[in-house]
Amino acid sequence: MASRVMVLGVGAFAHAVQTILREDGAETACYLTRPYSHFGPKLVGQTWSNEDHPSPLPLIEKFKPDLIIPQAVAWAEQPWAADLVKQGWPIFSPVGDAMRIEISRQESSVLCRQYGIPVPAFHHVQNRIEARRLMQEDPRPYVLKNPICSPFSPIHAIICESPEDTLGWIERVDYAEGLFLQEYLGKEEAGHFVFISGGEIRSLVTNQEYKRAFTGDMGPLAGAPLAGIVEQDPDDKFGLARELIHPLKPWFEKTGYTGPLQVTAIRKEGTWHAIEYNIRLGVTTTALLLRMLKNPVDVLLKVVTGSSPCTGLASGKKIWLHSYISRIRLSLRCSFCTKITG
């Protein structure tokens, strides 16, 4: 009997996950969590809109999924989330306190310092007045982010490469949720993806998001990245997991962390600094990562049930590139990234 997978999401993420897992033999469905981007998921499985079904619990009880894959951490804020966890449904995400590593940027940075992981200087301000005062006391180039990671936040990521850039942007951003300022450390950026299950941390891939505007580096983006490149890296050859994930193992055990984890880092003066952790399959990496697994359905099921995952990677799929905008011309010219390997 085919495994059943329910995705909580919309758009390219839901379409990609459903397509790949259906090709691997799963029966897929999608609970549409937002009022847009429904066409893709409807092509590859049964769908239900959250506007018609405010809670997915009756649908889940009827569909009986072997695996539930959320697109964003926002599911944990819904009134039905506590019951979903309490009923023991297999969610491909850590739950409870383990989610804080992504949800709160400040808590994540404090956690890293507690376990000796380098992080950029950071500040959390509530309004423009506090931001101006900070720039008087500690003027630096900062990356401006939403303090609580949510797809509905008014700010995502604004890269400021000089104090003057920062001063300009703090006058223009929306402070509805406050503002998280993270020291800008440069362009030597990479991410690493692991699965954590059964007390083990398994490295999978190293990735980069393309955050520069068009070929020739016409400047940083003030929003979502345009593309991603992913390389198989089960041996963690850049040391990202070893330096920025493995030191957190006592915390993983304490919180019962089970699921995916991605760290994004910047290397400055030879040292990796953790700038962000994600506890889910993100849009820029999901399709590439799942395509690199020999048996993606089986691997995800083993992770979510707490088994030791056998994360076999498929041959012939060493490096994949995904672009959000078909007209963009990317200038990624090497086996992965000359700034990292060189």
C-alpha positions, 0 to 999 in steps of 0.5 A: 500500500502506498504511503500517504503524504500531506503537505501544508503549503502552497505554490512551488513548494507544495507542487515540488514536494508532491510531484517528487514524492508521488513519483516515488510511489506516495499518494499525496494531498495538500492543505492549502494554507494561504489564499493564493498559488493553488494551481500547482498543488492541484495538478498533483493531488487532492487539495483543500483550502483553509478558507473552506476548512479552517482546521485540517484535523478532520481532513487529516483524520480522514486521509490518515497521512503517514507523513505531514510536511509543513512549508513554513513555521507559521503552522505552529501558530494556528489554533489547531496546532497543539491538537495536531502535535498532541494527537501524535501525527507524524510531522516532518518538523521539530515541535515545541521548544525545538522550533525556537531555533528558527522562530526567534532569531535572538533566541537562536543567536543566544543559544549559539553563544551558549554552545560556543558557536560564532555568530555576528553581533546582533540587536533587537529593537522595537521602533525607529527611535531605538534603531537610530540610537543603536546606530549612534552607539554601535554603527555598523553595516547590518542585515535587517530581518524580521525578529520572528521568522514568519512568511507574513512578516513585513520584513524578510532580509535587507542586506546593508553593506555599509553604515550609511546603507543601514541608516537609510533603511532604518528610516523606511522599514515597517516596525510592526514586529520590531527589527532584528539587526545582524552584523553584515559579515561579507559575501562568503555565504553557504548553507548546510542541510542535515536530518536529525533522527534517532540521536544521529545527525546526518549531513546531506547537502551544502547549498547557496542562495543567490542573493545578488541581483543579476549577472555581474553583481549589481547589488544585494537584494532587499527580499527573497533570494532569486535562486539556489545551487545545491551540492551533495555533501554527506561528508560535510567537506566545508565543516559547516555541520561540524562547527555549527550544528554538532555542538548543539547536540545536547540541546537537540537531545534536551528538546527531542529534536527530530526533523530537518535542519539547515544552517546558513553561515558566513565565513569571515577571516577563516571562521564560519559564523551562523547567521540563521537556522531553518527547521523545514524544507525551504523553497530554494532547497527542497526540490533539489534535495529530494531529487538527490535522495534515492528513496525520498519517501522512505528516508523522510518516513524514517526521519519522522519516526525517529529511526536512524535514517539511511540517507542514500544519495542518488548518483549523477545528481551531484550539483543542481541549480534552481532559479525562481526567475527564468530570465535571470542569468547566473554567474556561478562558474565553478564546481560549487563556489570559488569563494568557499573552495578557494 
